[in-house]
């Protein structure tokens, strides 16, 4: 029991570290695109997000989750998860602004909700190991 908790703690730490590195990479790129190059903020955000996806995928796949399954399938699932996270974060901020709350509240909520949902989706869908599928099929029948 304690060993499983410890391993989950390590997984969460690795997941958070990769997420923080990808977020920092995104922020630097967004600043470069927006302030240095002069790209409009929305486009700078989108471009930076696109550039951060491969870094995040590689870090999460190789280091955080140590996934051994299909690279192609996990990358497709990762793209779906990343797009979903982008939509969730945008919708959350829009809802909070529409309710009349300050934008910082939307950012803070996004910083809690999106990583939490992303972790669950990555652990149980994006980087689910092939033997996990076989075990659940064996138990069902």
N, C-alpha and C positions, 0 to 999 in steps of 0.2 A: 504494500500500500504506500509506504513512504517512498519507495523507489519510483513508483509511477508518478507521484506528486513531484518528486525531484526532476524526473525527466520532462514532465509537463512544464515545470518552471524553467528548465533550460531551453525548451522549445520556445516558450513565450519570450525569453530573453533574446534568443537568436532572431525570432520574428521581429521583435521590437527594434533590435539593432539594425537589421536590414531595412526596416521601414523608416527608421530615423535617417539612415544614410541616403536612401532614395529620396526622402523628403528634402534633405539638405541639398542634394544634387538638383532636384526640381527647383528649389528656391533660388539657387545660384543661377541656373539657366534662365528662369523667369526674369530675374533682375537684369541679366545680360541682354536678353531679348528685348525687354521693355525699356530699360534705362539707357543701355549703351547703344543698342542698335536702333531703338526707337519704334519697335513693333507695338501696335495697340495692345493694351493690357489683356483683353480676352484672347487674342491670338498668341500672345507671349505665354499665357497660362496654358493654352492647349498644346502648343509646341513643346513647352517644357515637360508637360505631363506625358506626352508621347515619347520623348527622349528618356524619361525616367522609367518607363515600363520595362524595357529590356534589363536594365540594371536591377530593378526590383525582382523581376522574374528569375534571373540567374542567381541572385543572392538567396531568395526564398527557396528555390528548387535545390540548389547545391548545398547551401550551408544550413539554413534554418530547418527545412523539412527533410533534407538528405534523400530526396525522391529518386527512386531507381526505375520508375515506370517510363512510359513513352514520353519523349520530349515533345513531340508534335501534339499529342493529345493534351498534355498538361499545359503547354503554351496556349493552345486554343481556349482551354478552360480558364487559364489565367487572364487572357484578354477579356473574356466574358465577365469575370469577377472584377477586373479593373474598370471596365466600362460601367458595370453596375455600381461600383463604389463611387465613381465619378458622378453618376446620375443621383445616387442617394445623397451625396454631399451637397450637390447643387440644389436639390429639392429641399433638403433640410435648411440650408441657408435662406432660400427663398421663402419658405414657410415662416421662419423666425422673423425675417424682415417684414413679411406681410402682416404678421401679428403685432408689429410695432415695437419689437424688441431691438436692441442695438446689434449691429453686425458682428461684434465680438462674441456675442452669445452663440451665434450660428457657427462661428469658427470653433469655439470651445466644444460645442455639442458634436460637431463633425470630428473633432480630434478624439472623442471618446467612442462615438457610435461606429464610424467607418472602420477603424482598426479592429474593434471587437467583432463586428460582422465579418470583416475580411479574414480574420484568424479562423473563425469557425468554418467559413466557406473553403478556405485553403486547406485546412486540416482534413475536412471530411469529404471534399469533392475535388478540388484542384490537384492536390498532391496525395490523394488516397492511393495507397499502394495496391498493386494488383492482387496480392494475397488477401487483402482486406475484403475484396469483392468475392473471392473464392470462399472465404470463411463464412461470410454472411449468406452466400448461396447454399453452402453445405448445411448450415444450421436451419435454413428455411425449409429444406426438403426432408 
